[in-house]
Amino acid sequence: MPQWRQGLTKSLHQTRSMPESRYFQLATVGESGAPFCRTVVFRGITNDDQLVVISDTRSEKFDQLSQNAKAQVCWYFSKTREQYRFSCNATVMTADDDYDLVKQQWDKLSDAGKKQFFWGEPGTPRNDGSALHIEGDFKQVPSHFCTILLAIQNVDYLNLRGNPQNREWHEKDENGNWVSQSLIP
Ligand SMILES: Cc1cc2nc3c(=O)[nH]c(=O)nc-3n(C[C@H](O)[C@H](O)[C@H](O)COP(=O)(O)O)c2cc1C
């Protein structure tokens, strides 16, 4: 396991009682080159170092990642005062692409979580202020439900604890092995 991943496992363990430590910021690049950033929920990490996020293919991030797979994750653990910045290549999967993976994520959602995918087209006007009409079958994975896999390319880690602070850079060498370098913060 790469050194940064051992650190991340420890950060997650130390902050396990804080739900907000499962949220991170995901930045993507828009068509004009402008950055877009939003909060998402960490759903896990695969054996080959891909962060797992769930989302909706009708959202802007889906179009952005389809055009440009480059993304950055910024994740701050307030209790341990650590920041991880992951440069990633994203792959977006729907049930058509990988049914087992996407169905597994869908099945893990609570009914309240599933409901959000039946509110209608995200980001479109909501005019009359009435309750949103839920239409759909929770047992079926909606075609617009997707799993985003964020393959980590490099890691910029900063720990604010200590004087001086500790910053580390992690990247893969030409053989695909992770190498680390301590940096001036
Ligand atoms: C705490 C929190 C967690 C969120 N988790 C997710 C998530 O896991 N997946 C997601 O697509 N949107 C999530 N959102 C909503 C996004 O931040 C964003 O508003 C929405 O996905 C639309 O983004 P987009 O138009 O840039 O694609 C979350 C928002 C908050 C505040």
PDBQT file of the ligand as one rigid body, heavy atoms in Angstrom, charges set to zero:
ROOT
HETATM    1  C1  LIG A 201     -22.315  17.741   1.955  1.00  0.00    +0.000 C 
HETATM    2  C2  LIG A 201     -22.640  17.582   0.489  1.00  0.00    +0.000 A 
HETATM    3  C3  LIG A 201     -22.464  16.354  -0.106  1.00  0.00    +0.000 A 
HETATM    4  C4  LIG A 201     -22.746  16.179  -1.460  1.00  0.00    +0.000 A 
HETATM    5  N1  LIG A 201     -22.521  14.965  -2.041  1.00  0.00    +0.000 NA
HETATM    6  C5  LIG A 201     -22.732  14.810  -3.374  1.00  0.00    +0.000 A 
HETATM    7  C6  LIG A 201     -22.378  13.578  -4.015  1.00  0.00    +0.000 A 
HETATM    8  O1  LIG A 201     -21.880  12.618  -3.398  1.00  0.00    +0.000 OA
HETATM    9  N2  LIG A 201     -22.607  13.484  -5.350  1.00  0.00    +0.000 N 
HETATM   10  C7  LIG A 201     -23.118  14.530  -6.081  1.00  0.00    +0.000 A 
HETATM   11  O2  LIG A 201     -23.281  14.374  -7.285  1.00  0.00    +0.000 OA
HETATM   12  N3  LIG A 201     -23.444  15.695  -5.500  1.00  0.00    +0.000 NA
HETATM   13  C8  LIG A 201     -23.248  15.863  -4.171  1.00  0.00    +0.000 A 
HETATM   14  N4  LIG A 201     -23.553  17.062  -3.564  1.00  0.00    +0.000 N 
HETATM   15  C9  LIG A 201     -24.127  18.149  -4.396  1.00  0.00    +0.000 C 
HETATM   16  C10 LIG A 201     -22.983  18.817  -5.187  1.00  0.00    +0.000 C 
HETATM   17  O3  LIG A 201     -22.153  19.556  -4.302  1.00  0.00    +0.000 OA
HETATM   18  C11 LIG A 201     -23.506  19.720  -6.303  1.00  0.00    +0.000 C 
HETATM   19  O4  LIG A 201     -24.284  20.756  -5.749  1.00  0.00    +0.000 OA
HETATM   20  C12 LIG A 201     -24.338  18.953  -7.335  1.00  0.00    +0.000 C 
HETATM   21  O5  LIG A 201     -23.812  17.662  -7.558  1.00  0.00    +0.000 OA
HETATM   22  C13 LIG A 201     -24.391  19.704  -8.661  1.00  0.00    +0.000 C 
HETATM   23  O6  LIG A 201     -23.072  19.909  -9.102  1.00  0.00    +0.000 OA
HETATM   24  P1  LIG A 201     -22.673  20.141 -10.629  1.00  0.00    +0.000 P 
HETATM   25  O7  LIG A 201     -23.794  20.912 -11.260  1.00  0.00    +0.000 OA
HETATM   26  O8  LIG A 201     -21.392  20.909 -10.577  1.00  0.00    +0.000 OA
HETATM   27  O9  LIG A 201     -22.479  18.812 -11.268  1.00  0.00    +0.000 OA
HETATM   28  C14 LIG A 201     -23.257  17.262  -2.218  1.00  0.00    +0.000 A 
HETATM   29  C15 LIG A 201     -23.428  18.502  -1.601  1.00  0.00    +0.000 A 
HETATM   30  C16 LIG A 201     -23.119  18.659  -0.280  1.00  0.00    +0.000 A 
HETATM   31  C17 LIG A 201     -23.307  20.026   0.342  1.00  0.00    +0.000 C 
ENDROOT
TORSDOF 0
